[in-house]
Amino acid sequence: MRKCCSIVLVILGCIVVSSCASVGNNKTLYFAHSLPTSHPVHKGILVMQEVLNEKSEGKLQIKIFPDGQLGSEREALELLQIGSIAMTKVSASALSNFVPEYQITVIPYLFRDSEHLFKNLEGEVGKQMLASGTEYLLRGVCFYDAGARSFYTKDRPVYSPDDLEGLKVRVQNDQMSVDMANTLGASATPMAFGELYTALQQNVVDGAENNIPSFVSSNHFEVCKYYIFDEHTMVPDVVIIGTKFWNLLSDEEKGWLDAAAKESVAKQKQFWQETIEENMKMLREEGVEFIYPEKEPFVKKSKPVMERLMKDPKLKPIIDKINAN
């Protein structure tokens, strides 16, 4: 029944977008994403919506469809490609299934810390990556902070990669995430995020990996009482606009959207940090145990992932730029 409802919503969304994307001289960009409205990324999108409306004096607006109303991340990207919706927000790892360059964001320990991450994403490397999706009809607009992804487990703590042995760990449905978890010693189990809570309850998987806000908003802390700050990847979120809509915008409209995106990025980072602090306090009260393992064994064991990607002539120059930065 849920699947049928989702399909109906997608169809209805396509009909609405097709008939209402442009009214007179005003344009509305339909923006779909899968996060709840309480999430700091959604709050960042709200800032983009507000600033764009102000800068354009209502001539260019964003209408947001949160909570997966129009489908999963993959479905939203496919809707962008066929021109049924204008914009979405996806994890860079999900985007790597469509645009190969984004595979580098799932390389374990490629980014040393948040400062190193955004030094690259807001510089030459980031511009190159945002532009790389154009040939796949997916133009990047900006990157949002999605923190660091770490493992969390149900029944036993993890202090080293050896402790991951024998654990079935849910990962995102992309090859890089699978390779990352398997290389670190876990048994990678790709599945949709919406199915994970039940899978944890029913012992289909022993744990998962994600950032703190997603751990909280999904209520996975109710089942998993160990959160391990191994911080194996820093996978940003990416705001994407379909090239079919981007090419319909005038230079002035493109300028409005880029300016609104830039302002939203700064605010979203603030929302993210505030949310982390609030979530950590709540998780302690809920009895979640935080574990801070020595990272060097994880770094060492994960090296083969980077070494494999360094053999790709398209990806090696990007990785080299990041390592040198």
Backbone hydrogen bonds in HBPLUS format (Angstrom, degrees):
<---DONOR---> <-ACCEPTOR-->    atom                        ^
c    i                          cat <-CA-CA->   ^        H-A-AA   ^      H-
h    n   atom  resd res      DA  || num        DHA   H-A  angle D-A-AA Bond
n    s   type  num  typ     dist DA aas  dist angle  dist       angle   num
A0005-CYS N   A0001-MET O   2.95 MM   4  6.23 159.6  1.99 152.7 158.1     1
A0006-SER N   A0002-ARG O   2.99 MM   4  6.23 154.7  2.05 145.5 152.4     2
A0007-ILE N   A0003-LYS O   3.01 MM   4  6.31 156.4  2.07 149.3 155.0     3
A0008-VAL N   A0004-CYS O   2.97 MM   4  6.26 159.3  2.01 151.1 156.7     4
A0009-LEU N   A0005-CYS O   2.90 MM   4  6.17 158.7  1.94 151.0 156.7     5
A0010-VAL N   A0006-SER O   2.98 MM   4  6.23 156.0  2.03 148.1 154.5     6
A0011-ILE N   A0007-ILE O   2.99 MM   4  6.26 162.0  2.02 151.3 155.7     7
A0012-LEU N   A0008-VAL O   2.85 MM   4  6.10 165.0  1.87 154.3 158.6     8
A0013-GLY N   A0009-LEU O   2.74 MM   4  5.88 155.8  1.79 146.5 154.4     9
A0014-CYS N   A0010-VAL O   2.92 MM   4  6.17 153.5  1.99 148.2 154.6    10
A0015-ILE N   A0011-ILE O   3.04 MM   4  6.36 154.7  2.11 147.7 154.3    11
A0016-VAL N   A0012-LEU O   2.91 MM   4  6.18 166.0  1.93 156.9 160.1    12
A0017-VAL N   A0013-GLY O   2.90 MM   4  6.05 169.7  1.91 152.7 155.9    13
A0018-SER N   A0014-CYS O   2.96 MM   4  6.01 162.5  1.99 145.5 150.7    14
A0019-SER N   A0015-ILE O   3.16 MM   4  6.35 146.7  2.28 143.7 151.5    15
A0020-CYS N   A0016-VAL O   2.88 MM   4  5.86 137.7  2.06 151.0 162.9    16
A0021-ALA N   A0017-VAL O   3.09 MM   4  5.27 128.9  2.36 149.1 145.3    17
A0028-THR N   A0021-ALA O   2.83 MM   7  4.99 168.5  1.84 140.1 143.5    18
A0023-VAL N   A0026-ASN O   2.89 MM   3  5.32 154.2  1.95 148.0 156.2    19
A0026-ASN N   A0023-VAL O   2.98 MM   3  5.32 149.7  2.08 138.0 135.6    20
A0027-LYS N   A0059-LYS O   2.76 MM  32  6.12 157.5  1.81 149.3 154.9    21
A0061-GLN N   A0027-LYS O   2.88 MM  34  6.29 160.9  1.92 155.5 161.9    22
A0029-LEU N   A0061-GLN O   2.72 MM  32  6.09 167.8  1.74 152.9 155.1    23
A0063-LYS N   A0029-LEU O   2.97 MM  34  6.16 160.3  2.01 144.2 148.0    24
A0086-ALA N   A0030-TYR O   3.11 MM  56  5.27 134.6  2.33 132.4 145.3    25
A0087-MET N   A0030-TYR O   2.97 MM  57  6.13 170.3  1.98 151.1 149.6    26
A0031-PHE N   A0063-LYS O   2.79 MM  32  5.87 174.7  1.79 161.8 162.6    27
A0065-PHE N   A0031-PHE O   2.70 MM  34  5.99 156.2  1.75 157.8 158.3    28
A0032-ALA N   A0087-MET O   3.04 MM  55  6.44 154.6  2.11 149.9 143.5    29
A0033-HIS N   A0065-PHE O   3.03 MM  32  6.38 158.0  2.08 150.4 149.2    30
A0068-GLY N   A0033-HIS O   2.96 MM  35  5.69 159.3  2.00 130.9 131.5    31
A0067-ASP N   A0035-LEU O   2.90 MM  32  4.90 161.7  1.93 139.9 136.1    32
A0039-HIS N   A0036-PRO O   3.15 MM   3  5.63 165.2  2.18 115.2 119.9    33
A0042-HIS N   A0039-HIS O   3.09 MM   3  5.36 118.6  2.48 104.2 118.3    34
A0043-LYS N   A0039-HIS O   3.14 MM   4  6.52 154.3  2.21 149.4 157.2    35
A0044-GLY N   A0040-PRO O   3.03 MM   4  6.26 143.4  2.17 135.5 144.7    36
A0044-GLY N   A0041-VAL O   3.08 MM   3  4.98 118.7  2.48  91.5 106.7    37
A0045-ILE N   A0041-VAL O   3.00 MM   4  6.37 151.1  2.09 147.7 155.4    38
A0046-LEU N   A0042-HIS O   2.94 MM   4  6.30 147.2  2.05 147.1 156.4    39
A0047-VAL N   A0043-LYS O   3.16 MM   4  6.52 144.9  2.29 139.9 148.3    40
A0047-VAL N   A0044-GLY O   3.12 MM   3  5.13 121.0  2.48  93.4 107.7    41
A0048-MET N   A0044-GLY O   3.09 MM   4  6.49 155.4  2.15 146.2 152.6    42
A0049-GLN N   A0045-ILE O   2.89 MM   4  6.19 157.0  1.94 149.5 155.9    43
A0050-GLU N   A0046-LEU O   2.94 MM   4  6.18 159.1  1.99 148.0 152.8    44
A0051-VAL N   A0047-VAL O   2.87 MM   4  6.03 175.3  1.87 161.0 162.2    45
A0052-LEU N   A0048-MET O   2.94 MM   4  5.92 162.1  1.98 147.9 153.5    46
A0053-ASN N   A0049-GLN O   3.13 MM   4  6.24 156.2  2.19 141.4 147.6    47
A0054-GLU N   A0050-GLU O   3.04 MM   4  6.33 153.1  2.12 146.6 154.1    48
A0055-LYS N   A0051-VAL O   2.85 MM   4  6.06 171.3  1.86 159.5 161.2    49
A0056-SER N   A0052-LEU O   2.99 MM   4  5.97 155.8  2.05 146.4 152.6    50
A0057-GLU N   A0053-ASN O   2.99 MM   4  5.62 110.4  2.49 129.0 143.1    51
A0058-GLY N   A0053-ASN O   2.92 MM   5  4.77 145.4  2.04 137.0 144.8    52
A0057-GLU N   A0054-GLU O   3.23 MM   3  5.03 150.1  2.33  95.8 104.7    53
A0059-LYS N   A0056-SER O   3.09 MM   3  5.17 162.9  2.12 105.6 110.9    54
A0069-GLN N   A0066-PRO O   3.14 MM   3  6.08 156.8  2.20 129.0 133.2    55
A0071-GLY N   A0068-GLY O   3.07 MM   3  4.91 167.3  2.08 107.9 108.5    56
A0076-ALA N   A0072-SER O   2.86 MM   4  6.09 154.5  1.93 150.5 157.6    57
A0077-LEU N   A0073-GLU O   3.01 MM   4  6.30 157.8  2.06 152.3 157.6    58
A0078-GLU N   A0074-ARG O   3.01 MM   4  6.31 155.0  2.08 148.7 155.7    59
A0079-LEU N   A0075-GLU O   2.92 MM   4  6.19 147.8  2.03 144.6 153.6    60
A0080-LEU N   A0076-ALA O   2.97 MM   4  6.29 145.8  2.09 144.6 153.9    61
A0081-GLN N   A0077-LEU O   3.04 MM   4  6.35 155.7  2.10 145.7 151.9    62
A0082-ILE N   A0078-GLU O   3.19 MM   4  6.50 145.0  2.32 143.1 151.0    63
A0084-SER N   A0079-LEU O   2.86 MM   5  5.16 147.3  1.97 158.5 156.8    64
A0083-GLY N   A0080-LEU O   3.02 MM   3  4.98 149.2  2.11  99.5 109.2    65
A0242-GLY N   A0086-ALA O   2.83 MM 156  5.47 162.0  1.86 157.0 163.1    66
A0088-THR N   A0240-ILE O   2.99 MM 152  5.39 149.5  2.09 146.8 152.9    67
A0240-ILE N   A0088-THR O   2.85 MM 152  5.39 169.8  1.86 157.8 161.2    68
A0090-VAL N   A0238-VAL O   3.04 MM 148  5.50 159.9  2.08 149.9 152.0    69
A0238-VAL N   A0090-VAL O   2.77 MM 148  5.50 163.9  1.79 162.7 167.8    70
A0094-ALA N   A0091-SER O   3.05 MM   3  5.34 122.1  2.40 103.9 117.3    71
A0095-LEU N   A0091-SER O   3.11 MM   4  6.45 153.6  2.18 149.1 157.2    72
A0092-ALA N   A0236-PRO O   2.97 MM 144  5.83 155.6  2.03 167.4 165.8    73
A0096-SER N   A0092-ALA O   3.05 MM   4  6.25 126.3  2.35 135.2 148.0    74
A0096-SER N   A0093-SER O   3.19 MM   3  5.12 136.9  2.39  92.3 104.1    75
A0097-ASN N   A0094-ALA O   3.29 MM   3  5.90 161.6  2.32 112.3 117.2    76
A0098-PHE N   A0095-LEU O   2.89 MM   3  5.40 156.3  1.95 115.4 123.1    77
A0099-VAL N   A0095-LEU O   2.84 MM   4  6.01 165.1  1.86 158.9 164.1    78
A0102-TYR N   A0099-VAL O   3.14 MM   3  6.09 156.4  2.20 131.0 135.2    79
A0103-GLN N   A0100-PRO O   2.95 MM   3  5.69 167.2  1.96 125.6 129.3    80
A0104-ILE N   A0101-GLU O   3.39 MM   3  6.35 164.2  2.42 121.8 123.4    81
A0105-THR N   A0102-TYR O   3.14 MM   3  5.68 152.8  2.22 112.7 119.4    82
A0106-VAL N   A0103-GLN O   3.11 MM   3  5.78 164.8  2.13 119.8 124.4    83
A0107-ILE N   A0104-ILE O   3.22 MM   3  5.41 166.0  2.24 110.7 112.2    84
A0110-LEU N   A0107-ILE O   3.32 MM   3  5.66 151.9  2.41 135.2 128.4    85
A0109-TYR N   A0232-HIS O   2.85 MM 123  5.62 145.9  1.96 150.1 158.5    86
A0117-LEU N   A0113-ASP O   2.97 MM   4  6.23 155.4  2.03 150.8 158.5    87
A0118-PHE N   A0114-SER O   3.05 MM   4  6.31 170.3  2.06 156.6 156.1    88
A0119-LYS N   A0115-GLU O   2.95 MM   4  6.01 140.3  2.11 141.8 153.3    89
A0120-ASN N   A0116-HIS O   3.29 MM   4  6.46 147.1  2.40 140.8 147.0    90
A0120-ASN N   A0117-LEU O   3.21 MM   3  5.51 129.7  2.47 100.1 111.7    91
A0121-LEU N   A0117-LEU O   2.91 MM   4  6.18 165.7  1.93 149.8 154.6    92
A0122-GLU N   A0118-PHE O   2.97 MM   4  5.53 151.7  2.05 131.6 137.7    93
A0123-GLY N   A0120-ASN O   3.14 MM   3  5.07 161.6  2.18 106.1 108.8    94
A0126-GLY N   A0120-ASN O   2.96 MM   6  5.96 139.5  2.12 157.8 145.3    95
A0127-LYS N   A0123-GLY O   3.12 MM   4  6.41 162.5  2.15 155.3 160.1    96
A0128-GLN N   A0124-GLU O   3.03 MM   4  6.21 159.0  2.08 149.6 155.2    97
A0129-MET N   A0125-VAL O   2.99 MM   4  6.27 156.5  2.05 150.2 156.6    98
A0130-LEU N   A0126-GLY O   2.91 MM   4  6.11 166.6  1.93 156.9 160.1    99
A0131-ALA N   A0127-LYS O   3.09 MM   4  6.19 151.6  2.17 142.6 149.9   100
A0132-SER N   A0128-GLN O   3.04 MM   4  6.09 128.3  2.31 135.5 149.2   101
A0132-SER N   A0129-MET O   3.07 MM   3  4.98 131.9  2.31  93.7 107.3   102
A0140-GLY N   A0130-LEU O   2.96 MM  10  4.11 158.5  2.01 143.8 136.8   103
A0134-THR N   A0131-ALA O   3.14 MM   3  5.74 167.2  2.15 120.5 124.6   104
A0136-TYR N   A0133-GLY O   2.82 MM   3  5.23 147.9  1.92 111.8 122.6   105
A0138-LEU N   A0133-GLY O   2.97 MM   5  4.84 163.6  2.00 137.0 131.8   106
A0137-LEU N   A0134-THR O   2.95 MM   3  4.95 158.9  1.99 113.7 113.9   107
A0243-THR N   A0137-LEU O   3.11 MM 106  4.96 162.6  2.14 113.7 118.3   108
A0139-ARG N   A0241-ILE O   2.92 MM 102  5.35 149.9  2.01 162.7 158.8   109
A0241-ILE N   A0139-ARG O   2.89 MM 102  5.35 168.1  1.91 156.3 159.4   110
A0141-VAL N   A0239-VAL O   2.76 MM  98  5.40 162.5  1.79 164.5 159.1   111
A0239-VAL N   A0142-CYS O   2.95 MM  97  5.43 170.6  1.96 158.6 161.8   112
A0144-TYR N   A0237-ASP O   2.83 MM  93  4.98 164.8  1.86 136.0 140.5   113
A0237-ASP N   A0144-TYR O   3.09 MM  93  4.98 161.3  2.13 141.0 143.9   114
A0149-ARG N   A0233-THR O   2.77 MM  84  5.40 165.4  1.79 158.0 162.9   115
A0150-SER N   A0210-ASN O   3.05 MM  60  5.48 170.1  2.06 127.7 125.7   116
A0210-ASN N   A0150-SER O   2.92 MM  60  5.48 143.0  2.06 155.1 152.1   117
A0228-ILE N   A0151-PHE O   2.87 MM  77  5.40 164.6  1.90 160.2 164.6   118
A0152-TYR N   A0208-ALA O   2.85 MM  56  5.54 153.0  1.93 150.2 148.9   119
A0208-ALA N   A0152-TYR O   2.91 MM  56  5.54 153.6  1.98 154.7 163.4   120
A0153-THR N   A0226-TYR O   2.95 MM  73  5.31 145.9  2.07 140.5 151.3   121
A0226-TYR N   A0153-THR O   3.32 MM  73  5.31 150.0  2.41 160.0 156.6   122
A0154-LYS N   A0206-ASP O   3.06 MM  52  5.88 151.0  2.14 173.2 166.9   123
A0163-ASP N   A0160-SER O   2.95 MM   3  5.52 144.1  2.08 115.5 124.7   124
A0164-LEU N   A0161-PRO O   2.96 MM   3  5.34 156.4  2.02 110.7 118.4   125
A0165-GLU N   A0162-ASP O   3.24 MM   3  5.56 154.8  2.30 105.7 112.9   126
A0167-LEU N   A0164-LEU O   2.98 MM   3  5.47 163.9  2.01 138.5 139.2   127
A0187-SER N   A0167-LEU O   2.84 MM  20  5.84 166.9  1.85 165.7 161.4   128
A0206-ASP N   A0168-LYS O   2.70 MM  38  5.19 153.8  1.77 141.5 150.8   129
A0169-VAL N   A0187-SER O   3.00 MM  18  5.94 153.4  2.07 133.5 142.0   130
A0189-THR N   A0169-VAL O   2.80 MM  20  5.61 148.8  1.90 150.3 144.9   131
A0170-ARG N   A0207-GLY O   2.95 MM  37  6.35 166.9  1.97 142.1 139.3   132
A0171-VAL N   A0189-THR O   3.19 MM  18  5.84 147.3  2.30 111.6 117.1   133
A0174-ASP N   A0172-GLN O   2.85 MM   2  5.73 138.0  2.03 104.8  92.5   134
A0178-VAL N   A0174-ASP O   3.22 MM   4  6.53 158.4  2.27 151.9 158.4   135
A0179-ASP N   A0175-GLN O   2.87 MM   4  6.11 166.1  1.89 154.0 157.4   136
A0180-MET N   A0176-MET O   2.88 MM   4  6.05 155.7  1.93 146.4 153.5   137
A0181-ALA N   A0177-SER O   3.11 MM   4  6.32 170.4  2.12 151.7 152.4   138
A0182-ASN N   A0178-VAL O   2.99 MM   4  6.14 169.7  2.00 157.4 160.8   139
A0183-THR N   A0179-ASP O   2.88 MM   4  5.86 158.8  1.93 146.9 153.0   140
A0184-LEU N   A0180-MET O   3.16 MM   4  6.36 147.7  2.26 143.0 151.3   141
A0186-ALA N   A0181-ALA O   3.04 MM   5  5.44 139.7  2.21 158.4 148.7   142
A0185-GLY N   A0182-ASN O   3.03 MM   3  5.14 152.5  2.11 101.1 109.8   143
A0195-GLU N   A0192-ALA O   3.06 MM   3  5.50 153.2  2.13 111.0 119.1   144
A0196-LEU N   A0193-PHE O   3.10 MM   3  5.28 160.1  2.15 109.3 115.6   145
A0199-ALA N   A0195-GLU O   3.18 MM   4  6.33 154.9  2.25 145.6 153.2   146
A0200-LEU N   A0196-LEU O   2.86 MM   4  6.08 150.5  1.94 157.5 164.0   147
A0201-GLN N   A0197-TYR O   3.02 MM   4  6.32 160.9  2.05 149.1 154.6   148
A0202-GLN N   A0198-THR O   2.90 MM   4  6.07 155.0  1.97 151.5 157.8   149
A0204-VAL N   A0199-ALA O   2.82 MM   5  4.86 142.8  1.96 154.1 157.6   150
A0203-ASN N   A0200-LEU O   3.25 MM   3  5.15 165.2  2.27 104.1 107.3   151
A0215-PHE N   A0211-ASN O   3.02 MM   4  6.21 152.4  2.10 150.8 159.6   152
A0216-VAL N   A0212-ILE O   2.98 MM   4  6.26 146.6  2.10 153.8 162.8   153
A0217-SER N   A0213-PRO O   2.81 MM   4  6.00 176.2  1.82 155.0 156.3   154
A0218-SER N   A0214-SER O   3.09 MM   4  5.83 147.1  2.20 138.8 145.3   155
A0219-ASN N   A0216-VAL O   2.89 MM   3  5.10 154.7  1.95 110.0 118.6   156
A0222-GLU N   A0219-ASN O   3.08 MM   3  5.73 163.2  2.11 115.7 120.9   157
A0223-VAL N   A0220-HIS O   3.00 MM   3  5.52 151.6  2.08 112.6 120.4   158
A0224-CYS N   A0220-HIS O   2.85 MM   4  6.02 174.5  1.85 163.1 165.0   159
A0289-GLU N   A0225-LYS O   2.81 MM  64  5.99 174.2  1.81 152.3 150.3   160
A0227-TYR N   A0289-GLU O   2.98 MM  62  6.22 170.5  1.99 159.9 161.8   161
A0291-ILE N   A0227-TYR O   2.92 MM  64  6.16 160.6  1.96 157.2 157.8   162
A0230-ASP N   A0228-ILE O   2.81 MM   2  5.65 139.2  1.98 103.5  92.3   163
A0229-PHE N   A0291-ILE O   2.72 MM  62  6.00 160.3  1.76 173.0 176.7   164
A0245-PHE N   A0242-GLY O   3.03 MM   3  5.56 136.0  2.23 112.6 122.7   165
A0246-TRP N   A0242-GLY O   2.98 MM   4  6.25 166.5  2.00 153.6 158.1   166
A0247-ASN N   A0243-THR O   2.93 MM   4  5.80 162.3  1.96 142.9 146.5   167
A0248-LEU N   A0245-PHE O   2.96 MM   3  5.15 146.0  2.08 103.7 114.5   168
A0249-LEU N   A0246-TRP O   3.13 MM   3  5.43 156.0  2.19 107.7 115.0   169
A0254-LYS N   A0250-SER O   2.91 MM   4  6.20 158.8  1.96 155.3 161.3   170
A0255-GLY N   A0251-ASP O   3.01 MM   4  6.19 149.8  2.10 141.2 149.2   171
A0256-TRP N   A0252-GLU O   3.01 MM   4  6.37 152.4  2.09 146.8 153.9   172
A0257-LEU N   A0253-GLU O   3.03 MM   4  6.31 164.2  2.06 151.5 155.0   173
A0258-ASP N   A0254-LYS O   2.95 MM   4  6.14 164.0  1.97 151.2 155.6   174
A0259-ALA N   A0255-GLY O   2.98 MM   4  6.07 159.6  2.02 147.6 153.2   175
A0260-ALA N   A0256-TRP O   2.92 MM   4  6.12 158.8  1.97 150.3 156.4   176
A0261-ALA N   A0257-LEU O   2.90 MM   4  6.07 155.9  1.96 148.0 154.9   177
A0262-LYS N   A0258-ASP O   2.99 MM   4  6.20 157.1  2.05 145.0 150.8   178
A0263-GLU N   A0259-ALA O   3.12 MM   4  6.40 160.9  2.15 149.0 153.1   179
A0264-SER N   A0260-ALA O   3.00 MM   4  6.18 154.0  2.06 145.1 152.8   180
A0265-VAL N   A0261-ALA O   2.98 MM   4  6.22 145.7  2.10 149.7 158.3   181
A0267-LYS N   A0263-GLU O   3.31 MM   4  6.62 162.4  2.34 148.6 153.1   182
A0268-GLN N   A0264-SER O   2.78 MM   4  5.86 157.8  1.83 150.8 157.7   183
A0269-LYS N   A0265-VAL O   3.14 MM   4  6.35 153.9  2.21 149.5 154.4   184
A0270-GLN N   A0267-LYS O   3.02 MM   3  5.17 118.8  2.41  98.8 113.8   185
A0271-PHE N   A0267-LYS O   2.94 MM   4  6.32 161.4  1.97 155.3 160.6   186
A0272-TRP N   A0268-GLN O   2.85 MM   4  6.05 152.6  1.92 148.2 155.9   187
A0273-GLN N   A0269-LYS O   3.15 MM   4  6.43 163.5  2.18 148.7 150.9   188
A0274-GLU N   A0270-GLN O   3.02 MM   4  6.26 165.0  2.05 156.6 160.9   189
A0275-THR N   A0271-PHE O   2.92 MM   4  6.05 156.0  1.98 147.3 154.0   190
A0276-ILE N   A0272-TRP O   2.93 MM   4  6.20 157.0  1.98 152.3 158.6   191
A0277-GLU N   A0273-GLN O   3.15 MM   4  6.38 165.7  2.17 149.9 152.4   192
A0278-GLU N   A0274-GLU O   3.09 MM   4  6.33 162.6  2.12 148.4 153.1   193
A0279-ASN N   A0275-THR O   2.78 MM   4  5.90 165.8  1.80 156.1 160.5   194
A0280-MET N   A0276-ILE O   2.90 MM   4  6.01 162.4  1.93 154.5 158.6   195
A0281-LYS N   A0277-GLU O   3.29 MM   4  6.42 161.0  2.33 143.8 148.2   196
A0282-MET N   A0278-GLU O   3.11 MM   4  6.38 161.7  2.14 148.9 153.9   197
A0283-LEU N   A0279-ASN O   2.85 MM   4  6.04 160.9  1.89 155.6 160.7   198
A0284-ARG N   A0280-MET O   3.10 MM   4  6.29 157.7  2.16 147.7 152.5   199
A0285-GLU N   A0281-LYS O   3.24 MM   4  6.52 156.7  2.29 144.5 150.6   200
A0286-GLU N   A0282-MET O   2.98 MM   4  6.28 132.9  2.21 140.3 154.0   201
A0286-GLU N   A0283-LEU O   3.07 MM   3  4.89 127.1  2.36  90.9 105.3   202
A0288-VAL N   A0283-LEU O   3.03 MM   5  5.45 166.0  2.05 155.7 151.2   203
A0287-GLY N   A0284-ARG O   3.12 MM   3  5.24 161.3  2.15 105.7 110.3   204
A0298-PHE N   A0295-LYS O   2.90 MM   3  5.29 122.4  2.24 111.2 126.4   205
A0299-VAL N   A0295-LYS O   2.91 MM   4  6.18 159.6  1.95 157.8 164.6   206
A0300-LYS N   A0296-GLU O   2.89 MM   4  6.06 169.0  1.90 157.9 160.0   207
A0301-LYS N   A0297-PRO O   3.06 MM   4  6.11 162.2  2.09 140.3 145.3   208
A0302-SER N   A0298-PHE O   3.05 MM   4  6.08 142.4  2.20 143.7 152.7   209
A0303-LYS N   A0300-LYS O   3.40 MM   3  5.57 162.1  2.43 105.1 110.2   210
A0305-VAL N   A0302-SER O   3.06 MM   3  5.95 154.4  2.12 130.2 135.7   211
A0307-GLU N   A0303-LYS O   3.08 MM   4  6.34 165.9  2.10 157.0 161.5   212
A0308-ARG N   A0304-PRO O   2.99 MM   4  6.08 149.9  2.08 142.6 148.3   213
A0309-LEU N   A0305-VAL O   3.28 MM   4  6.58 161.4  2.32 146.5 150.8   214
A0310-MET N   A0306-MET O   2.89 MM   4  6.07 143.4  2.02 151.2 161.9   215
A0311-LYS N   A0308-ARG O   3.21 MM   3  5.63 158.2  2.26 107.4 114.0   216
A0312-ASP N   A0309-LEU O   2.97 MM   3  5.42 163.0  2.00 114.4 120.0   217
A0315-LEU N   A0312-ASP O   3.06 MM   3  5.37 128.2  2.34 106.1 119.3   218
A0316-LYS N   A0312-ASP O   2.90 MM   4  5.91 160.8  1.94 169.8 175.0   219
A0318-ILE N   A0315-LEU O   3.08 MM   3  5.41 122.5  2.42 107.2 121.4   220
A0319-ILE N   A0315-LEU O   3.04 MM   4  6.32 165.0  2.07 161.3 165.9   221
A0320-ASP N   A0316-LYS O   2.87 MM   4  6.03 161.9  1.90 157.9 163.1   222
A0321-LYS N   A0317-PRO O   3.08 MM   4  6.22 152.9  2.15 138.6 145.0   223
A0322-ILE N   A0318-ILE O   3.08 MM   4  6.38 158.0  2.13 149.7 155.2   224
A0323-ASN N   A0319-ILE O   2.92 MM   4  6.16 166.2  1.94 155.7 159.4   225
A0324-ALA N   A0320-ASP O   2.98 MM   4  6.07 139.7  2.15 140.8 151.3   226
A0325-ASN N   A0321-LYS O   3.09 MM   4  6.09 118.3  2.49 135.6 149.8   227
A0325-ASN N   A0322-ILE O   3.16 MM   3  5.15 147.2  2.27  99.2 109.0   228
